[in-house]
């Protein structure tokens, strides 16, 4: 049986991350999934799926690498914890899958037969040397976007583009019933699914709400402090419904006449496609997305792309007038090709080709 140690940048959750989606589909393996430290020490693991046990790394002092002794002490503490769990599960030379550059600190402390670095975001908040060393040490690098491929190319020749994906069966199942909050909403529904981050630029939504007073704008997801969201909340045709579990989201998407996507002000030129886009595609509904001026349009055949808030409002009106089934079918075809099952199969083919799986 294959052996895998996964160092995840996020916790195992009912809201699955990219790392969790991929790990859950690596069949025929004994996998230890190490999530970031919690607020308290948790030494016992929890079996979340056959062959997958999740452990929470022990908390350590949050110190800068310049405090070398304290920094190394924290790394050694977590490495000893990983080694104890490996010994308990009789894992000797696993494949070491790292979803974060912080894995570089464990490479000399934990025995392994190969290293995978899965880069799914910009890690500019960490020291650049961590990521460059991580990429240099990896036998293969998976990157979630073309920009990330180009960013890591100087450090490794064996890089594969592995975009985000979607749980295709869940997002294409027949809807159960119309969610109660949407039953009596007037007019067509323009919907957004995802966290309302503090830096999420919702100005285009203001233009859409004013341009389409007979439509209702629905926001589904956790809400942070966002001044534009506060302004939207006072508009008569806007509703913030809060977060829903992933299994509930498809029922809401099936009711959206148009799906909306926005930019974050702190990283407007990020070319990583969020899983949200693939979920929208799986619904088949028209999608209107904001883009930067020089950004390459994703799926230009089926996504309406706007470069200004005014144009966003106009395109929402155009999307509502969309007729025929071609675009809806084509969107679902794009989503089918981005299913997490196919993404994991692609990763496994590459790992098999280089003898790591």
Buried (B, 14 or more C-beta within 10 A) or exposed (E): EBBBBBBBBBBBEEEBBBBBBBBBBBEEBBBBBBBBBEEEEBEEBEEBBEBBBBBBBBBBEEBEBEEEEBBBEBBBBBBEBBBEBBEEBEBEEBBBBBBBBBBBBBBEBBEBBBBBBBBBBBBEEBBEEBBBBBBBBBBBBBBBBEBBBEBBEEBBEEBBEBBBBBBBEBBBEEEEEEBEBBEEBEEBBBBBBBEBBBEBBBBBBBBBBEBBEEBBBBBBBEBEEBEBBEBBEEBEBBBBBEBBEBEEBBBBBBBBBBBBBBBEEEEBEBBBBBBBBBBBBBBBBBBBBBBEEEBEEBBEEBBBBBBEBEBBBBBBBEBBEBEEEEBBEBBBEBBBBBBBBBBBEBBBEBBEEEEBB
